[in-house]
Amino acid sequence: MPSILITGGNRGLGFEFAKQYAADGWRVYAVCRDPSNASDLLRLAETREGLLEVLAST
């Protein structure tokens, strides 16, 4: 399974890329500053059955 790391995954192009790659079956690691404030991204991760993981940037 291919995988991808996306920075700025909680909004804009990063969020759209995360959605599209996960929908195509890629393993997506979406990075954002504060995952607790990334409600749309967290909701998407729940629907993608383990294909999308949300990570905090440091």
N, C-alpha and C positions, 0 to 999 in steps of 0.2 A: 504494500500500500504506500503510495507516495505521501510525503508530508511537507508542510510549509509552515514557516514562522512569519506571522504578520504583526508588525508594530502599528500602534494606533488602531487596534482592532475594535474599539468600542463606538466609533462614529465614522461618518464619511466614507471615503474609499476603502479604508481598512475594514470597516464593518461589512461593506458590500463584498469585498474579496473573501472575507471569512465565510459569508453566507454561500457564495458561489462555489468555493472550493469544497466546503463541507457537503454541499448538495451533490457534488460530483464524486463524493466518496473519498476525498483526501483527508488525511489526519491533519487537523489545523491547530496550531498553537497561536492563540491570539493574545497579544501583549497590550496592556493598557496601564495607565498610571495608578488608577484606583478601581479594582474590580468591584468593590462594593457599590460604586456609583455607575456601573455599566449594566443596568438592568436589561436592556435589549439584548446585549451580548450574552448575558447569563441565561436569559430565556431561550435564546437560540441554542446555546450549548446543551440545555436540557432536552431539546427536541432532536438533537443530532446523535443521540445514542452513543456517546463516547468518542465521536469523531472530532469534537471541538473542545479544546481545553483552554480556559482563561487563565492567564498568568499576569502577575504584577510586575511592572518594570521597577528596577532599583536604581 
